[in-house]
């Protein structure tokens, strides 16, 4: 360190910036994965809700939802 101390101190900010960049990059990748998973769940919930709504529209006056169907409708609505 005695021989190259000045050079090490001169380039240290670049290495520090690289570490910060790497940490930020990892965080961005994590957030992208989380967003992708949430978007997928949202799309799936919309499909389920649309299916339930279509079933109800074609026979709404004849349909009586059991507790599982009501629960599914509620969950799909909340997820959308």
C-alpha positions as CSV (number, residue, x, y, z in Angstrom):
1,X,0.0,0.0,0.0
2,X,2.9,2.3,0.6
3,X,4.1,2.0,-3.0
4,X,0.6,2.3,-4.6
5,X,-1.4,4.1,-1.9
6,X,-1.9,7.3,-3.9
7,X,-3.1,5.4,-7.0
8,X,-5.4,3.2,-4.9
9,X,-7.0,6.3,-3.3
10,X,-7.4,7.9,-6.7
11,X,-9.4,5.0,-8.2
12,X,-11.3,4.1,-5.0
13,X,-14.3,6.3,-5.9
14,X,-14.8,4.4,-9.1
15,X,-14.8,1.0,-7.3
16,X,-17.2,2.4,-4.7
17,X,-19.5,3.6,-7.5
18,X,-19.3,0.2,-9.2
19,X,-20.4,-1.4,-5.9
20,X,-23.4,1.0,-5.6
21,X,-24.3,0.3,-9.3
22,X,-24.2,-3.5,-8.7
23,X,-26.4,-3.2,-5.7
24,X,-28.9,-1.0,-7.5
25,X,-28.9,-3.4,-10.5
26,X,-29.7,-6.3,-8.2
27,X,-32.5,-4.4,-6.6
28,X,-33.9,-3.4,-10.0
29,X,-33.8,-7.1,-11.1
30,X,-35.7,-8.1,-7.9
31,X,-38.3,-5.4,-8.4
32,X,-38.8,-6.5,-12.1
33,X,-39.3,-10.1,-11.1
34,X,-41.8,-9.0,-8.4
35,X,-43.7,-6.8,-10.8
36,X,-43.8,-9.6,-13.4
37,X,-45.2,-12.0,-10.9
38,X,-47.8,-9.5,-9.8
39,X,-48.8,-8.7,-13.4
40,X,-49.2,-12.4,-14.1
41,X,-51.5,-12.8,-11.1
42,X,-53.5,-9.8,-12.1
43,X,-54.0,-11.2,-15.6
44,X,-55.0,-14.5,-14.2
45,X,-57.5,-12.9,-11.8
46,X,-59.0,-10.9,-14.7
47,X,-59.5,-14.0,-16.8
48,X,-61.2,-15.8,-13.8
49,X,-63.4,-12.8,-13.1
50,X,-64.4,-12.5,-16.8
51,X,-65.3,-16.1,-16.9
52,X,-67.4,-15.8,-13.7
53,X,-69.1,-12.7,-15.1
54,X,-69.9,-14.4,-18.4
55,X,-71.4,-17.4,-16.6
56,X,-73.6,-15.1,-14.6
57,X,-74.6,-13.0,-17.6
58,X,-75.9,-16.0,-19.5
59,X,-78.0,-17.2,-16.7
60,X,-78.0,-14.6,-14.0
61,X,-81.7,-15.2,-13.2
62,X,-81.1,-18.9,-12.8
63,X,-77.8,-18.9,-11.0
64,X,-77.4,-19.5,-7.3
65,X,-73.8,-19.3,-6.2
66,X,-72.6,-21.7,-3.5
67,X,-70.2,-20.5,-0.9
68,X,-67.1,-21.7,-2.9
69,X,-68.3,-19.9,-6.0
70,X,-69.1,-16.7,-3.9
71,X,-65.6,-16.9,-2.4
72,X,-64.0,-17.4,-5.8
73,X,-65.9,-14.4,-7.1
74,X,-64.9,-12.3,-4.2
75,X,-61.2,-13.3,-4.4
76,X,-61.1,-12.6,-8.1
77,X,-62.7,-9.2,-7.7
78,X,-60.3,-8.3,-4.9
79,X,-57.2,-9.4,-7.0
80,X,-58.3,-7.3,-10.0
